[in-house]
Amino acid sequence: MPTTPSLPDSIVPAPLPHPATLPLLDPHSYAGQSARRVRHLRLQLAVDFGQRTLAGTATWLLADAPAGPAPAQTAELILDTRGLQIEGVHLGETAGGPAAAYHLDPADPVLGQALRIEVPTGTAAVCVAYRTVPEAAALQWLSPAQTAGAHPFLFTQSQATLARTWLPCPDSPGVRFTYEAAVEVLGTERGQLLALMSAENPQATAPDGRYQFRMAQPIPAYLLALAVGRLDFAPLSERTGIYAEPATLPQASYEFADLEQMVATAEQLYGAYRWERYGLLVLPASFPFGGMENPHLTFVTPTILAGDRSLTSLVAHELAHSWSGNLVTNATWNDFWLNEGFTVYFERRIMERLYGSSYADMLQVLGEAGLRETIVELGENSPATHLRLHLAGRDPDEGLNDIAYEKGCLLLLTLERLVGRPRLDVFIKEYFARFSFQSMTTDTFVAYLTKQLLDPTPGLAERLHLAAWIDGPGLPVNAPVAHSARFDAVDAALVQLAAGAAPADLQPTTTEWSSHEWVHFLQGLPATLTAADLGALDAAFHFTASGNAEILAAWFPLALRAGYGAADAALENFLRHVGRRKFLVPLYRALLATPGGQARAQRIYKEARPNYHSVATGTIDALLK
């Protein structure tokens, strides 16, 4: 096994609240069955780009056994794994300790395998030596050709249940632990690649390729993150900064110049930022999501680098997760809306303060439009449109859609209209403070909301229809409908176009439009436009040549439907290089709806698939089968 640097003796695990409390039973984790609970992780890893593996040890420091009758001579520690090669398990804090008895359960296609370790009474730590496989679902290994430079790149994506594919862990959002890590980058490029984690991070490359990390706040496993690449750092304030590949860093620094102001605005709304520094890591375009709220270091897609700072609401969203999600976390993936509904509401409050209510209104209208499309797609009476989900036996990734995000946000907007914004703000701020670093179930939240807001105001519960929001399909009758004055101006331009105005005649109106207005414009174009019509629009507004991913993602389906061949090369280039699932799914669906689309989609996907993360390929594989 490759050697890894020693962990510093100075790092002391932070205590967890109520360490002896057993975790909630989670249908997507074996850890709830464990008789022993973890409290701190000491991780030592070697990163091997040649073999595309991580290898090392995960040492788990254990919480005290629960009080009660005299303990048995041994108790079981259960960790989640999926596809890991377990090379040995030892009692104590090193791989040199006594061997522990253990076994792996048969593999489940969703859950992976339970690693069951016999832990004698009095054991304070267990050390697992292991190695990942090159196909580990959380790990995306990129060749130099897949990056913005001339060096390889690695990043992880642990949400929802992929942390178990790169380390043995209790992979449940209801289980928290602190951690420290020592990471060594192997190979000839070791002195040129920077390693980063969801922890306290370095700002410069280490010549020996060795890095140490510390996370003092307890987090769930899905917030564990690692990235290694040729990266530079640019500070934006004393506590904020950007990591990116050198070619991308200047554009990213410009795009995110308001980052410190975002953090300060969030604190004004809902209390102090509890995670010390806030950094952004701009990943290569294969990253499957818009962003991932890893503590200390949000991962973001380069597709939000629009050049005009018009897509930074995504950063506001990931920042808001520092409170809703990272600080107060859904206990299981059935409660996912508690993370995302609050976060979308919080994101739009940040954007409203920074850029005005007219800007936030556009975001709300676009969000509601996406929600209504999702409800139609899932079925208006489908249980999949409930806020509280029932995902046992299924991949929790199936629940990560607009229902949790936008329906959850609409519930909070409904509350805001019923009780007033000042009162709701007090409630949310106290909620984050009271339940910091804890898990939250839907039932516990409903009980807390009822006690704090509903019961003190006679008649409020009846007007809210909370049960219809939580466990009812579609949208309740009292769901608010957003309106945007800026979109009214876009709609007026669409009326002019429909009345015979030439696209070029609209240019004076469109000069100051943001990305959101352009997307609304494209989505408002009639389905009957011909290839010639799109050619005139393209000549006036240069959609095909746009560097804005949101605009391209709205433009390409129109081009496919009309048979506008001038956009074909740009579409295929986009699909080969951009791995963001939000864009891929509708574009491949649009391809499939065209004559000969199945064969064309399969041809493009065959070439593009190596550039996509497993989160994206799992969805597209099913779509194109």
C-alpha positions as CSV (number, residue, x, y, z in Angstrom):
1,M,0.0,0.0,0.0
2,P,1.4,3.5,-0.8
3,T,2.6,5.4,2.2
4,T,0.6,8.5,3.3
5,P,1.7,11.3,5.6
6,S,1.1,11.1,9.3
7,L,-1.8,13.0,10.9
8,P,-0.6,15.8,13.2
9,D,-0.9,15.1,16.9
10,S,-2.3,18.6,17.4
11,I,-5.7,17.8,15.9
12,V,-8.2,16.8,18.7
13,P,-11.6,15.6,17.7
14,A,-14.4,18.0,18.6
15,P,-17.1,16.6,20.8
16,L,-20.5,15.8,19.3
17,P,-23.8,16.7,21.0
18,H,-25.3,13.7,22.6
19,P,-22.6,11.3,21.3
20,A,-24.3,8.2,22.8
21,T,-27.6,8.7,20.9
22,L,-28.0,6.1,18.2
23,P,-28.7,7.4,14.7
24,L,-32.2,7.4,13.3
25,L,-33.0,4.3,11.1
26,D,-32.4,5.4,7.6
27,P,-33.8,3.2,4.7
28,H,-30.7,4.1,2.7
29,S,-28.0,3.2,5.2
30,Y,-27.1,0.2,7.3
31,A,-25.5,2.4,10.0
32,G,-28.7,2.8,11.9
33,Q,-28.5,-0.9,12.9
34,S,-25.0,-0.3,14.5
35,A,-24.6,-0.9,18.2
36,R,-21.6,1.5,18.2
37,R,-21.6,5.1,16.9
38,V,-18.7,7.0,15.3
39,R,-17.7,10.5,16.4
40,H,-14.5,11.3,14.5
41,L,-12.7,10.2,11.3
42,R,-9.0,10.1,10.7
43,L,-8.5,9.5,7.0
44,Q,-5.2,8.8,5.3
45,L,-5.3,8.5,1.5
46,A,-2.9,8.2,-1.4
47,V,-4.3,9.5,-4.7
48,D,-3.1,7.5,-7.7
49,F,-4.0,9.0,-11.1
50,G,-2.3,6.2,-12.9
51,Q,-4.4,3.5,-11.3
52,R,-7.4,5.9,-10.8
53,T,-7.7,4.7,-7.2
54,L,-7.6,6.1,-3.6
55,A,-5.9,3.8,-1.1
56,G,-5.3,4.2,2.6
57,T,-7.0,3.9,6.0
58,A,-10.2,5.2,7.6
59,T,-9.8,5.2,11.3
60,W,-13.1,5.8,13.2
61,L,-13.0,7.0,16.8
62,L,-16.0,5.7,18.6
63,A,-18.5,7.3,20.9
64,D,-19.0,5.8,24.3
65,A,-21.4,2.9,24.4
66,P,-25.0,3.8,25.4
67,A,-25.7,3.6,29.1
68,G,-27.8,0.6,30.2
69,P,-27.4,-2.9,31.4
70,A,-24.0,-4.5,31.5
71,P,-22.6,-4.4,28.0
72,A,-21.9,-7.5,26.0
73,Q,-18.3,-8.6,25.4
74,T,-18.5,-7.4,21.8
75,A,-20.8,-5.0,19.9
76,E,-21.1,-4.5,16.2
77,L,-20.0,-1.4,14.3
78,I,-21.7,-1.2,10.9
79,L,-20.4,0.9,8.1
80,D,-21.7,1.4,4.6
81,T,-19.6,0.4,1.6
82,R,-20.1,0.0,-2.1
83,G,-17.5,-1.5,-4.4
84,L,-14.6,-0.9,-1.9
85,Q,-11.8,-3.4,-1.6
86,I,-11.4,-4.0,2.1
87,E,-7.8,-5.0,2.8
88,G,-8.0,-5.4,6.6
89,V,-9.7,-4.1,9.7
90,H,-7.9,-3.5,13.0
91,L,-8.8,-2.5,16.5
92,G,-7.2,0.7,17.6
93,E,-6.0,3.8,15.8
94,T,-3.6,2.3,13.3
95,A,-3.4,-0.6,10.8
96,G,-0.8,-2.1,13.1
97,G,-3.4,-2.9,15.8
98,P,-4.9,-6.3,16.5
99,A,-7.0,-7.7,13.7
100,A,-10.7,-7.3,14.1
101,A,-13.3,-9.9,13.0
102,Y,-15.5,-8.5,10.2
103,H,-17.5,-9.5,7.2
104,L,-19.3,-7.9,4.3
105,D,-23.0,-8.6,3.6
106,P,-24.1,-9.5,0.1
107,A,-24.3,-6.5,-2.2
108,D,-27.5,-4.7,-2.7
109,P,-27.8,-2.7,-5.9
110,V,-28.9,0.5,-4.1
111,L,-27.3,0.2,-0.7
112,G,-24.1,-1.6,-1.4
113,Q,-22.7,-3.8,1.4
114,A,-22.8,-3.5,5.1
115,L,-19.3,-3.8,6.6
116,R,-20.0,-5.5,10.0
117,I,-17.1,-5.2,12.5
118,E,-17.0,-7.0,15.9
119,V,-15.8,-4.4,18.5
120,P,-14.8,-5.7,21.9
121,T,-16.0,-3.8,25.0
122,G,-13.6,-0.9,25.7
123,T,-12.5,-0.4,22.1
124,A,-12.1,3.3,21.3
125,A,-11.2,3.1,17.6
126,V,-11.4,0.9,14.5
127,C,-9.0,1.3,11.5
128,V,-10.1,0.0,8.1
129,A,-7.5,-0.4,5.4
130,Y,-9.1,-0.2,1.9
131,R,-8.8,0.8,-1.7
132,T,-11.3,2.2,-4.2
133,V,-11.9,0.8,-7.6
134,P,-11.5,2.9,-10.8
135,E,-15.2,2.8,-11.4
136,A,-16.1,4.2,-8.0
137,A,-19.4,6.1,-8.5
138,A,-18.4,9.1,-6.4
139,L,-15.1,9.7,-8.2
140,Q,-14.6,11.5,-11.5
141,W,-11.1,11.0,-12.9
142,L,-10.4,13.4,-15.7
143,S,-7.6,13.2,-18.3
144,P,-5.8,16.5,-19.2
145,A,-7.9,16.7,-22.3
146,Q,-11.0,16.9,-20.2
147,T,-9.8,19.9,-18.2
148,A,-9.0,23.6,-19.0
149,G,-5.2,22.9,-18.7
150,A,-2.7,20.1,-19.3
151,H,-3.0,18.2,-16.1
152,P,-5.4,15.4,-14.8
153,F,-8.2,16.2,-12.3
154,L,-10.1,14.3,-9.6
155,F,-13.3,15.4,-7.8
156,T,-15.8,13.6,-5.7
157,Q,-19.6,13.9,-5.5
158,S,-20.9,12.2,-2.4
159,Q,-24.5,13.2,-2.3
160,A,-26.8,11.4,-1.9
161,T,-25.3,8.0,-1.0
162,L,-22.0,7.9,-2.9
163,A,-19.7,8.6,0.0
164,R,-19.7,4.8,0.6
165,T,-18.0,4.3,-2.8
166,W,-14.8,6.1,-1.7
167,L,-14.6,5.3,2.0
168,P,-16.3,3.0,4.5
169,C,-18.6,5.2,6.6
170,P,-22.0,5.7,8.1
171,D,-23.5,7.1,4.9
172,S,-26.6,8.6,6.3
173,P,-27.5,12.4,6.6
174,G,-28.6,11.7,10.1
175,V,-25.1,10.7,11.3
176,R,-22.5,13.5,12.0
177,F,-18.8,13.3,12.7
178,T,-15.8,15.6,12.7
179,Y,-12.8,14.6,10.6
180,E,-9.1,15.2,9.8
181,A,-7.3,13.9,6.8
182,A,-3.8,13.4,5.3
183,V,-3.8,13.1,1.5
184,E,-0.7,12.4,-0.6
185,V,-0.8,12.9,-4.4
186,L,1.3,10.2,-6.1
187,G,3.0,10.3,-9.5
188,T,5.3,12.6,-11.5
189,E,2.9,15.6,-11.2
190,R,2.6,15.4,-7.4
191,G,4.2,18.8,-6.9
192,Q,1.9,20.5,-9.5
193,L,-1.5,19.4,-8.2
194,L,-3.3,20.9,-5.3
195,A,-5.5,18.8,-3.0
196,L,-8.6,20.3,-1.4
197,M,-11.4,19.0,0.9
198,S,-14.5,20.1,2.6
199,A,-12.4,21.3,5.5
200,E,-9.7,23.9,6.3
201,N,-7.8,24.2,3.1
202,P,-4.3,25.2,1.8
203,Q,-4.0,28.0,-0.7
204,A,-0.8,26.8,-2.5
205,T,0.5,23.6,-4.0
206,A,2.8,21.5,-1.8
207,P,6.0,20.5,-3.6
208,D,5.9,17.0,-1.9
209,G,2.2,16.5,-2.8
210,R,1.2,16.0,0.8
211,Y,-1.7,17.8,2.4
212,Q,-3.4,17.9,5.8
213,F,-7.0,18.8,6.5
214,R,-9.2,19.5,9.5
215,M,-13.0,19.8,9.9
216,A,-13.9,20.8,13.4
217,Q,-17.6,21.0,12.8
218,P,-19.6,17.7,12.7
219,I,-20.9,16.9,9.2
220,P,-22.8,14.0,7.6
221,A,-20.9,11.8,5.1
222,Y,-22.5,13.3,2.0
223,L,-20.7,16.5,2.7
224,L,-17.3,14.8,2.6
225,A,-15.5,16.0,-0.5
226,L,-12.1,15.8,-2.2
227,A,-10.7,17.5,-5.3
228,V,-7.2,17.3,-6.8
229,G,-6.0,19.3,-9.8
230,R,-3.8,22.1,-11.1
231,L,-5.5,24.9,-9.2
232,D,-4.7,28.4,-8.2
233,F,-6.3,30.5,-5.5
234,A,-7.6,34.1,-5.5
235,P,-8.8,35.7,-2.3
236,L,-11.9,37.9,-2.5
237,S,-12.0,38.9,1.2
238,E,-10.4,37.8,4.5
239,R,-12.8,34.8,4.6
240,T,-13.8,34.2,1.0
241,G,-11.9,33.1,-2.1
242,I,-11.9,31.2,-5.4
243,Y,-10.0,28.1,-6.5
244,A,-9.9,27.3,-10.2
245,E,-7.7,26.1,-13.0
246,P,-5.3,28.9,-14.0
247,A,-7.1,29.6,-17.3
248,T,-10.5,29.9,-15.5
249,L,-9.5,31.9,-12.4
250,P,-9.6,35.4,-13.8
251,Q,-13.1,35.0,-15.2
252,A,-14.2,33.3,-12.0
253,S,-12.8,36.0,-9.8
254,Y,-14.7,38.6,-11.8
255,E,-17.9,36.6,-11.8
256,F,-18.0,36.0,-8.0
257,A,-16.8,39.5,-6.9
258,D,-19.9,39.9,-4.7
259,L,-19.2,36.7,-2.7
260,E,-18.3,38.5,0.6
261,Q,-21.4,40.6,0.2
262,M,-23.4,37.5,-0.2
263,V,-22.1,36.0,3.0
264,A,-22.7,39.2,4.9
265,T,-26.2,39.4,3.6
266,A,-27.0,35.8,4.5
267,E,-25.7,36.5,8.1
268,Q,-28.0,39.6,8.3
269,L,-30.9,37.5,7.5
270,Y,-30.5,34.3,9.5
271,G,-27.5,34.5,11.8
272,A,-23.7,34.0,11.9
273,Y,-21.9,31.9,9.3
274,R,-20.6,29.0,11.4
275,W,-18.0,27.4,9.0
276,E,-15.1,29.9,9.3
277,R,-14.0,30.4,5.7
278,Y,-16.2,30.2,2.6
279,G,-14.5,29.2,-0.7
280,L,-15.6,28.3,-4.2
281,L,-14.0,25.7,-6.3
282,V,-14.8,26.0,-10.0
283,L,-14.6,22.5,-11.4
284,P,-14.3,21.2,-15.0
285,A,-17.4,21.2,-17.0
286,S,-18.1,17.5,-16.4
287,F,-19.4,18.2,-12.9
288,P,-23.0,16.8,-12.9
289,F,-24.7,19.6,-10.8
290,G,-24.8,23.3,-10.7
291,G,-23.1,23.3,-7.3
292,M,-22.5,21.2,-4.3
293,E,-22.6,22.8,-0.8
294,N,-19.5,21.1,0.6
295,P,-18.6,23.0,3.9
296,H,-15.7,25.4,3.6
297,L,-15.6,24.7,-0.2
298,T,-18.6,24.9,-2.4
299,F,-18.1,23.0,-5.7
300,V,-19.5,24.9,-8.7
301,T,-19.9,24.3,-12.4
302,P,-18.2,26.6,-14.9
303,T,-21.5,26.8,-16.8
304,I,-22.4,29.7,-14.5
305,L,-19.5,31.8,-15.7
306,A,-21.7,34.0,-17.9
307,G,-19.5,37.0,-18.0
308,D,-22.2,39.3,-16.6
309,R,-22.7,37.8,-13.0
310,S,-26.3,37.0,-14.0
311,L,-26.1,33.3,-12.9
312,T,-24.7,33.9,-9.4
313,S,-28.0,33.0,-7.8
314,L,-26.6,29.4,-7.9
315,V,-23.8,30.6,-5.6
316,A,-26.3,32.2,-3.3
317,H,-28.1,28.9,-3.2
318,E,-25.0,26.9,-2.2
319,L,-24.1,29.5,0.4
320,A,-27.6,29.3,1.9
321,H,-27.0,25.6,2.4
322,S,-24.4,26.7,5.0
323,W,-27.5,27.1,7.2
324,S,-30.2,24.9,5.7
325,G,-28.7,21.5,5.0
326,N,-25.2,21.8,6.4
327,L,-26.2,23.3,9.8
328,V,-29.7,21.7,10.1
329,T,-29.8,18.6,7.9
330,N,-32.5,16.3,6.6
331,A,-32.5,13.2,8.8
332,T,-33.1,10.9,5.8
333,W,-33.5,11.5,2.1
334,N,-37.2,11.2,2.6
335,D,-36.9,14.6,4.3
336,F,-34.8,16.1,1.5
337,W,-37.3,19.0,1.1
338,L,-36.2,20.4,4.4
339,N,-32.7,21.0,2.9
340,E,-33.8,22.4,-0.4
341,G,-37.1,24.2,0.2
342,F,-35.5,26.4,2.9
343,T,-32.4,26.9,0.7
344,V,-34.3,28.1,-2.4
345,Y,-36.3,30.5,-0.2
346,F,-33.1,31.7,1.5
347,E,-31.3,32.0,-1.9
348,R,-34.0,34.3,-3.3
349,R,-34.0,36.5,-0.2
350,I,-30.2,37.0,-0.6
351,M,-30.7,37.9,-4.3
352,E,-33.5,40.3,-3.5
353,R,-31.3,42.2,-1.0
354,L,-28.4,42.3,-3.4
355,Y,-30.1,43.0,-6.7
356,G,-33.7,44.1,-5.9
357,S,-37.1,42.5,-5.8
358,S,-37.6,42.6,-9.5
359,Y,-34.5,40.3,-10.0
360,A,-35.7,37.9,-7.3
361,D,-39.2,37.9,-8.9
362,M,-37.7,36.5,-12.1
363,L,-36.0,33.7,-10.3
364,Q,-39.3,32.8,-8.6
365,V,-41.3,32.8,-11.8
366,L,-38.7,30.6,-13.5
367,G,-38.6,28.3,-10.5
368,E,-42.4,27.9,-10.4
369,A,-42.5,27.2,-14.2
370,G,-40.0,24.4,-13.7
371,L,-42.0,23.0,-10.8
372,R,-45.2,22.9,-12.8
373,E,-43.4,21.1,-15.6
374,T,-42.1,18.6,-13.1
375,I,-45.6,18.0,-11.7
376,V,-47.0,17.4,-15.2
377,E,-44.1,15.0,-15.9
378,L,-44.5,13.0,-12.7
379,G,-48.3,13.1,-12.7
380,E,-50.5,15.6,-10.8
381,N,-51.7,12.9,-8.4
382,S,-48.4,11.1,-8.0
383,P,-47.0,10.5,-4.5
384,A,-43.7,11.7,-6.1
385,T,-45.0,15.2,-5.9
386,H,-45.4,15.1,-2.1
387,L,-42.8,17.0,0.0
388,R,-42.4,14.0,2.3
389,L,-41.1,11.1,0.1
390,H,-41.0,7.4,0.6
391,L,-37.9,6.2,-1.2
392,A,-37.1,3.0,0.6
393,G,-35.8,0.4,-1.9
394,R,-35.0,3.1,-4.5
395,D,-32.0,5.3,-5.2
396,P,-32.7,8.5,-3.3
397,D,-31.4,10.4,-6.3
398,E,-34.9,9.9,-7.7
399,G,-36.2,12.4,-5.2
400,L,-33.8,15.1,-6.1
401,N,-36.0,17.2,-8.3
402,D,-38.0,20.5,-8.4
403,I,-40.6,19.2,-5.9
404,A,-38.2,19.4,-2.9
405,Y,-36.8,22.7,-4.1
406,E,-39.7,24.7,-5.5
407,K,-42.7,23.2,-3.7
408,G,-40.7,23.5,-0.4
409,C,-40.0,27.2,-1.2
410,L,-43.7,27.8,-2.0
411,L,-44.7,26.4,1.4
412,L,-42.4,29.0,3.0
413,L,-43.7,31.8,0.8
414,T,-47.2,30.8,1.8
415,L,-46.2,31.0,5.4
416,E,-44.7,34.4,4.7
417,R,-47.9,35.7,3.3
418,L,-49.9,34.4,6.2
419,V,-47.8,35.5,9.1
420,G,-45.7,38.3,7.6
421,R,-42.0,38.4,6.6
422,P,-40.7,39.7,9.9
423,R,-42.3,37.0,12.0
424,L,-41.3,34.3,9.6
425,D,-37.7,35.6,9.6
426,V,-37.6,35.3,13.4
427,F,-38.9,31.8,13.2
428,I,-36.3,30.7,10.6
429,K,-33.4,32.3,12.5
430,E,-34.4,30.6,15.7
431,Y,-34.9,27.3,13.9
432,F,-31.3,27.4,12.6
433,A,-30.0,28.4,16.0
434,R,-31.9,25.8,18.0
435,F,-31.2,22.9,15.7
436,S,-27.6,23.7,14.7
437,F,-25.5,20.6,13.8
438,Q,-28.5,18.4,14.2
439,S,-30.8,16.3,12.0
440,M,-34.4,17.2,11.3
441,T,-37.3,14.9,10.3
442,T,-40.4,16.1,8.6
443,D,-42.4,15.1,11.7
444,T,-40.2,17.0,14.0
445,F,-40.3,20.1,11.8
446,V,-44.1,19.9,11.6
447,A,-44.3,19.7,15.4
448,Y,-41.9,22.6,15.9
449,L,-43.7,24.7,13.3
450,T,-47.1,24.0,14.9
451,K,-45.9,24.9,18.3
452,Q,-44.0,28.1,17.3
453,L,-46.2,29.5,14.6
454,L,-49.5,27.8,14.0
455,D,-50.9,27.2,17.5
456,P,-50.3,30.8,18.8
457,T,-52.4,32.2,15.9
458,P,-56.0,30.9,15.9
459,G,-57.1,29.8,12.4
460,L,-53.6,29.9,10.9
461,A,-53.3,26.1,10.6
462,E,-56.6,25.9,8.7
463,R,-55.5,28.6,6.2
464,L,-52.1,27.0,5.7
465,H,-53.3,23.5,4.8
466,L,-50.0,22.0,6.0
467,A,-51.0,18.4,5.4
468,A,-51.8,19.1,1.8
469,W,-48.3,20.6,1.3
470,I,-46.5,17.8,3.1
471,D,-48.4,14.7,2.1
472,G,-50.6,15.8,-0.7
473,P,-50.0,15.7,-4.4
474,G,-49.3,18.6,-6.7
475,L,-49.9,22.1,-5.4
476,P,-52.4,23.0,-2.7
477,V,-55.2,25.5,-3.6
478,N,-53.5,28.2,-1.6
479,A,-50.1,28.0,-3.5
480,P,-49.0,31.5,-4.4
481,V,-48.3,32.5,-8.1
482,A,-45.3,34.7,-8.8
483,H,-45.3,37.6,-11.1
484,S,-42.3,39.5,-12.7
485,A,-42.6,43.0,-14.2
486,R,-39.3,42.4,-16.0
487,F,-40.8,39.3,-17.7
488,D,-43.8,41.5,-18.7
489,A,-41.4,43.5,-20.8
490,V,-40.1,40.3,-22.3
491,D,-43.7,39.2,-23.1
492,A,-44.3,42.5,-24.8
493,A,-41.3,41.9,-27.1
494,L,-42.7,38.4,-27.9
495,V,-46.0,40.0,-28.8
496,Q,-44.1,42.4,-31.1
497,L,-42.4,39.5,-32.7
498,A,-45.6,37.6,-33.2
499,A,-47.1,40.6,-34.8
500,G,-44.5,40.7,-37.5
501,A,-41.6,42.7,-36.1
502,A,-38.2,41.7,-37.3
503,P,-35.9,40.2,-34.6
504,A,-33.4,43.1,-35.3
505,D,-36.1,45.6,-34.4
506,L,-36.1,44.2,-30.8
507,Q,-32.5,44.9,-30.2
508,P,-32.9,48.3,-28.4
509,T,-35.4,46.5,-26.0
510,T,-33.1,43.6,-25.3
511,T,-29.8,45.5,-24.6
512,E,-30.0,45.2,-20.8
513,W,-31.6,41.8,-20.6
514,S,-30.1,39.3,-18.1
515,S,-29.7,35.6,-18.7
516,H,-33.1,35.1,-17.1
517,E,-34.9,37.4,-19.5
518,W,-33.3,35.7,-22.5
519,V,-34.3,32.3,-21.1
520,H,-37.9,33.5,-20.6
521,F,-37.9,34.9,-24.2
522,L,-36.7,31.6,-25.7
523,Q,-39.2,29.6,-23.6
524,G,-42.0,31.9,-24.8
525,L,-41.3,31.4,-28.6
526,P,-44.1,29.5,-30.4
527,A,-43.5,25.9,-31.2
528,T,-44.4,26.6,-34.9
529,L,-41.2,28.5,-35.7
530,T,-39.4,27.3,-38.8
531,A,-35.7,26.9,-39.4
532,A,-35.8,30.2,-41.3
533,D,-37.4,31.9,-38.3
534,L,-34.7,30.7,-36.0
535,G,-32.1,31.7,-38.5
536,A,-33.4,35.3,-38.4
537,L,-33.3,35.2,-34.6
538,D,-29.8,33.8,-34.6
539,A,-28.6,36.5,-36.9
540,A,-29.9,39.2,-34.6
541,F,-29.0,37.7,-31.2
542,H,-26.2,35.1,-31.9
543,F,-27.8,32.4,-29.7
544,T,-25.8,29.5,-31.3
545,A,-22.5,31.3,-30.6
546,S,-23.5,32.3,-27.0
547,G,-21.1,31.4,-24.2
548,N,-24.0,31.3,-21.8
549,A,-25.0,27.7,-20.9
550,E,-28.5,28.7,-19.7
551,I,-29.3,30.4,-23.0
552,L,-27.8,27.6,-25.1
553,A,-29.9,25.0,-23.1
554,A,-33.0,26.9,-23.9
555,W,-32.0,27.5,-27.6
556,F,-31.0,24.0,-28.6
557,P,-34.4,22.3,-28.1
558,L,-35.9,25.0,-30.4
559,A,-33.3,24.3,-33.0
560,L,-33.8,20.6,-32.8
561,R,-37.6,20.9,-33.1
562,A,-37.4,23.2,-36.2
563,G,-34.5,21.3,-37.8
564,Y,-32.2,24.3,-37.7
565,G,-29.0,22.6,-38.7
566,A,-26.8,25.7,-38.1
567,A,-26.9,24.8,-34.4
568,D,-26.1,21.1,-34.8
569,A,-22.3,21.4,-34.3
570,A,-22.7,23.7,-31.3
571,L,-25.2,21.3,-29.8
572,E,-22.9,18.3,-30.2
573,N,-19.9,20.2,-28.8
574,F,-22.0,21.2,-25.8
575,L,-23.1,17.6,-25.1
576,R,-19.6,16.3,-25.4
577,H,-18.1,18.8,-22.9
578,V,-20.8,19.8,-20.4
579,G,-21.8,17.2,-17.8
580,R,-24.4,19.1,-15.9
581,R,-27.4,16.9,-15.6
582,K,-29.9,19.8,-15.6
583,F,-28.9,20.5,-19.2
584,L,-28.2,16.9,-20.4
585,V,-31.6,15.4,-19.7
586,P,-33.8,17.8,-21.6
587,L,-31.3,18.0,-24.5
588,Y,-31.2,14.3,-24.9
589,R,-34.9,14.1,-24.7
590,A,-35.2,16.8,-27.4
591,L,-32.8,14.8,-29.5
592,L,-34.9,11.6,-29.1
593,A,-38.0,13.5,-30.3
594,T,-36.5,14.2,-33.7
595,P,-36.5,12.0,-36.8
596,G,-33.5,9.6,-36.4
597,G,-32.9,11.1,-33.0
598,Q,-32.3,7.8,-31.2
599,A,-29.3,6.9,-33.4
600,R,-28.0,10.4,-33.2
601,A,-28.3,10.6,-29.5
602,Q,-26.6,7.2,-29.1
603,R,-23.7,8.3,-31.3
604,I,-23.1,11.6,-29.4
605,Y,-23.5,9.8,-26.0
606,K,-21.0,7.1,-26.9
607,E,-18.4,9.8,-27.4
608,A,-19.5,12.1,-24.5
609,R,-20.1,9.5,-21.8
610,P,-16.5,9.3,-20.5
611,N,-16.8,13.1,-19.8
612,Y,-19.9,12.6,-17.5
613,H,-20.0,11.7,-13.8
614,S,-21.8,8.6,-12.8
615,V,-24.6,10.7,-11.4
616,A,-25.3,11.9,-14.9
617,T,-24.6,8.6,-16.7
618,G,-27.0,6.7,-14.5
619,T,-29.8,9.0,-15.7
620,I,-28.8,9.1,-19.4
621,D,-28.2,5.4,-19.6
622,A,-31.8,4.8,-18.5
623,L,-33.1,7.5,-20.9
624,L,-31.3,6.0,-24.0
625,K,-31.7,2.3,-23.3
